[in-house]
Amino acid sequence: MTNKNLNEELLKEQKYWVDNILSQYIKKNPALTYDGDSISRQKKGQILSHPFYMGLSDEYLNCEKGKRIMIVGREAMGYGKINDGTAIYDFINSGAPISGKENSNEPSNSQKWAIEYLRKQLYKENIKVPECFDEIKSNTSSFWNLFRLFKEQGYTPCWNNVDKVYFQTTLSFNAEELLSIAYEKDGAHKSLLQREIKICAPDYVLFATGAEYGKSIFTALQLKEGSISAPVPEKSDRCLVKLPDIDGIPCYWIDHPRGLTAKCFNKQDLINYIIKNIN
């Protein structure tokens, strides 16, 4: 498969997941998509968000072998509600369109936004944001500073998230398990995350989520719960946990960068430690 088709292949897999795994979850839990009884449900944070559609930048696609890393976060906070009218999904009754925002979260637009969001944080030049989205601003969070640190060391990151939707707060363990499951498609029993990793073929995968997202990670990677110790960022020798390889690609797990830099590492020590231990 040529570089030019990789984002199309990602979209194909992501749309399949939305149309099958996510749609079935919504059909069984319809109240999670609208505000009908809304005040109590809103307070509980149980309104589903738009899906996250990851994509690959030209910088990543053209990067030399040995220097590509997929950094996997928790979820793309800030996405709108799944029925807010900015995307059309056949399996739900979409809300009324928001003026000027029609189809802003249509899959190909959403993927383009995710690519340009990463590019804004790392390159800041020639950002091509779809017209239906607002201007992308710089994000100086510890999570995005981790991307910048890898870039400074000559690595080219791509951005993914372990949870593709969320409840306006984090997903429940039950939802994480049901939405991260592996499924049969094209003769393979794999989760969406495993399929995305295979398509992107990074040299390394780094889960920067912390132990709280272990349910999603273990489910998506088809690991037995408890078979691997969760990261303990307070102890430097346990900061980075080796996970089983995916299609021969080494995978690692760390605490959320905010916790690491706050508790035991300055930024430069953190990146030096990670690079030393993944190579």
N, C-alpha and C positions, 0 to 999 in steps of 0.2 A: 504494500500500500504506500502510495506517495504521500509526502508531507501535506500536500494540498488537500488530500481527502481525509486527513485524520480528524479534523473538526466536524466534518460531515458524519464520519463514523461514530464519533462521540455523541452527536445529536441523535443519531439513529438509536443508539443504546439507551440514551436518556429518555427519549420519547417513548420507547417501548416500556421502560420502567414506569413512567407516568401513566401510560395508557393501560397498564396491567396491574402492577403492584400497588401504586398509589391510588388508582381508581377503585380497586377492590377494597382498599382500606377505607376510602371515603364512602363507598356504598354501604359498608357495614357500620360506619360512624358518621352519618350525614350531618349531625348537629355540629361537627367540628369545622364545617365550612361556612357557616353563616351566623348572623347575629340575632336570629329570631327570638331566642329566649335570653338575649344577649348579655344583660348586665352581669349576671352571676357567672356565665361562661367566660365573659371577657375578663372578669376579675381573676378567674382561675387560669387565664392565659391559654385557653384551649381553642383557639382559632388557628387553623392551619395556614401556613405561609405559602407563597409561590415556591416552586421547586428551584433549586440551584443547578444551573447548567454550566459546568466547567468547560473551558476551552484552552487552546494552546496558542501562544503568541508566536509571531514570526521569529522572535529572538530565540525562543525555545526550540522551534522547529529547525532552525539553522545552527543550533549549538553543536559544538564538537562532542563526540562521544566521551563519556567519563565525567561530564560536568553538568548533567541535567538532574535536577532534584524536584520531586513532587512534595510540597509541604501541604499537609492535610490539617485543616482547622476543624472547629466544632460545627458551626453552621453559619450561613450568611445572614447575620442579624440585620434587621432593617427592611427586609423584603415585605411587600404588601400582603394582604390577606388573599387567599387563593380565589375568592369570588369578588374581588373589589372592582372588577370590570376592566382591568388592564391586561388581562389575558383571557383567551377563550379555551375552555376545556369541555369536550363533548359530554363528559360524564357528570358534570354538575350544572346547576342552573346559575349561570354567571350573574353577578350583580350588574347594575347599570354602569356603563363606561364612565370613567372619570374624564372630564373635558380635557382634550389635548393629550390624553395618555392612552388612547386606544391601542391595544395590542403591544404595549411597551414591554410586557413580559412574555410575549410570544417567544417560543424556544430559541429561534435563531437570533432574535434581538437580545434576549437574556444572555445567551452565550457570548455574543459580541461585547455586551456590557462587562461581563466577568473578565474577558480578556483585556479590555481597555482599563478596567479598574486596576488590575495588576500592573499594566504598563504605566499607568499614571504614578503608581507608587515607586516604580523602579527606574523608569526612563524619562518620564515627564515631557516627551517630545512626540509630535505627530499623533496625538491621541485622537482616535476616531470613534467618538461616542455616538451611538444611534440617536437620531434626532428626537425620538420619543422619550429620551431620558434627560434628566438635569445634568448640569456640569459635574464631573467627578472631582472631588477635592482630595488633597493629600491626607493620608491617615498616618499619624505618628505613634500609633499604638505599639506595644511591645511585640505583638504578633507580626505586624508589617515591618518592624525594625529587624526581625529575624530574617525576613526575605532580603532586606538591604544588606545585612551582614554577609549572607551567602553570596550575593552579587559582588560585593567588594572582594571576596575571596576567589572570584572567577567562576562561580557557579551560576547557572541559569535556572531559576525556579519556575514551576507552574503551580497553580493554586487549585486545591480541591477542598471539599468538606466532607466529613464522615456522615453527617446528617444532611440530607438533601432538602428537607423541609423542617419546620419547627412550629411550636405552638404559641408564638409571640413571647413565650418563655421557652425553656428547653423542653424537649419531648419527654414523655414518661418512659420508663424502662420498657413497658409493654409496647408502646409505639415504636421505640427504637428497634426492638426485636422484630416486629412485624414488617417494618419498612426497610430493614437492612438485610433481609433474608436472601439467600441464594435461590435461584430459579432456573428452570430448564429453558434453554434457548440455543438454537444452532448446535445442538448436540453437546452443550456444556452446562454443568450445574454450577453457576457462579453468581455472585452478587453484582449489583451495578458497580460498586467500588472496585471489585476485582477486575471487571471488564474494562473500566476506565484506565486502571493501572496497566493492563496489558496493551491497550491501544496507545497510551502515552509513552510507554517503554522508558521511564526515567532510569537513571543509573542508581538512584536511591529514592526511597520513600520515607518521609519523616512525619509521623503523627505528632502534632504539637497541640494535644488536647487535654492532657492530664488524665488521671484515673477515672474522673467522673464520666467520661465517655467510653469507658471500657465495654459496656454492653453493646454499643453500636459497632465498635471495632471488632470485638470477638465474634459477633454475629456475622458481620460483613466478610470477615476473613475465614469464617467457618472453623473457629477455634473453640475448644472446650473451655468453658468458663473456669477460672482458677488454675488453668494450666501454665499461666505465665504471671509472674508477680507484677503488680501495678507499679508505675514509677513512684519513687519516694524522693522528691526534689531536695529535701533537707539533707540527704546524704549524697555527697558528690559521686560516690562510686556506684550509686543506684540511679543517677540522673537519667541515664539513657538505657532503655531496655531493648534488647534485640528480639524482634518478632520473626516468625517463620517467613522465609522468602516467598514472594508471589511471582510465579513464572520466572524464577531465577533472579529476581530483583530483590536486593537486601532491603528490609523494612525495619524501622526503629520507632521507638515511642518515648516521648518526653512529656514533662509537665507543660502546661501552657506557659509560653515565654514570660508572661507577666509574673507568674509564681517563681520561675527560675531566677530571673534577674532581681526580684525583690528579696529572695531568701538566701541565695548562696552564690550567685555569679554576677560579675559585671559583664557587660555586653561582649567585650573582646574575649574574655575568658570562656564565656559560654560558647561562642562560635568556634574557638580553638579546640575546646573539649569535644564538641560534636564532630567536627571534621576529623580530628585525630582518631575518634572511635568508630567512625563509619568507613574509614579507609584502611 
